Every structure is written in structure tokens, then in C-alpha cells.
């Protein structure tokens, strides 16, 4: 649960940074949802590399694949699914008017 909250925070940092950049430049340079998702993917790559390259702590029987899937892949998949769902819902809502 903590990893999901962490990646959600990273998503919103990228999301609002893109919105702020667009507001400062008065142009639509970045799509805010894609910028947020890009930040999540970048942090996930670094986090996955850290998990793979480090030695597991003593006393933990869990393998690297479990840690990678539970702490990186699952939260990124949930956030990506939510972003794609909301993007497709916005396209459907704007197309029906």
C-alpha cells in the first residue's frame, strides 16, 4: 500500500509540474497526464534497478521477482490503468457533444 501511495505522489508531482509549466509559458507544451505518467515510469525504472541490484536484507525469504512485482509493477499498472481510463473517458465525453 505504501508503494502505491508513493507512486501516486510522484504522479501528482509530475502532473502539477506540467500544469504549472503550461500556465507559466501560456502554451500547452506538455500534456499533464502523460507528464505525470512519465515521471512515474522514470522513478519505477530507477526503483526497479535498485531492487534488482541490491542484496535482499537478511531474514527475508522473499525473492527479487516478488519485490519487483509488488513494489514496482503493481502500483505502476494501477496508476497507468487509471490514467488511461480517465483519458478515454474524457475523449468519449468530448466526442459526444
C-alpha positions in Angstrom: 0.0 0.0 0.0 2.9 2.4 0.7 4.3 1.9 -2.8 1.0 2.8 -4.3 0.8 6.0 -2.3 4.4 6.8 -3.2 3.8 6.4 -6.9 0.6 8.3 -6.7 2.5 11.2 -5.1 5.1 11.0 -7.9 2.3 11.1 -10.5 0.8 14.2 -9.0 4.2 15.9 -8.7 4.6 15.4 -12.5 1.0 16.3 -13.2 1.1 19.6 -11.4 4.6 20.4 -12.6 3.3 20.1 -16.2 0.2 22.2 -15.4 2.4 24.9 -13.8 4.8 24.9 -16.8 1.9 25.3 -19.2 0.5 28.1 -17.1 3.8 29.9 -16.9 4.5 29.7 -20.6 0.9 30.4 -21.6 1.2 27.5 -24.1 0.3 23.9 -23.9 3.8 22.4 -24.0 3.1 19.2 -22.1 0.0 17.0 -21.6 -0.3 16.9 -17.8 -1.5 13.3 -17.6 1.3 12.0 -19.8 3.9 14.0 -17.9 2.7 12.6 -14.6 2.8 9.1 -16.0 6.3 9.7 -17.5 7.5 10.7 -14.0 6.1 7.5 -12.6 7.7 5.4 -15.2 11.1 7.1 -14.7 11.0 6.6 -10.9 9.8 3.0 -11.4 12.8 2.2 -13.6 15.2 3.6 -11.0 13.4 1.8 -8.2 13.3 -1.5 -10.1 17.1 -1.2 -10.8 17.7 -0.5 -7.1 15.7 -3.6 -6.1 17.4 -5.8 -8.7 21.0 -4.6 -8.0 20.8 -4.8 -4.2 21.1 -7.8 -1.9 17.9 -8.7 0.0 18.1 -8.0 3.7 18.9 -10.9 6.0 15.9 -12.8 7.3 13.7 -12.1 4.2 12.8 -15.2 2.3 11.2 -13.2 -0.5 12.8 -13.2 -3.8 13.6 -10.3 -6.1 10.7 -11.0 -8.5 8.2 -10.7 -5.7 9.6 -7.4 -4.5 9.8 -6.1 -8.1 6.2 -7.1 -8.9 4.7 -6.0 -5.6 6.6 -2.7 -5.1 7.0 -1.5 -8.7 4.9 -3.3 -11.3 1.6 -3.4 -9.4 1.5 0.3 -8.4 2.6 1.4 -11.9 -0.1 -0.8 -13.5 -2.8 0.6 -11.2 -1.8 4.2 -11.9 -1.5 3.6 -15.7 -4.9 1.9 -15.8 -6.5 4.9 -14.0 -4.8 7.4 -16.3 -5.8 5.5 -19.5 -9.4 5.1 -18.2 -9.7 8.8 -17.4 -8.2 9.8 -20.7 -10.5 7.6 -22.7 -13.5 8.8 -20.6 -12.6 12.4 -21.5 -12.3 11.6 -25.2 -15.8 9.9 -25.1 -17.3 12.8 -23.2 -15.9 15.5 -25.6 -16.8 13.5 -28.7 -20.5 13.1 -27.8 -21.1 16.9 -27.6 
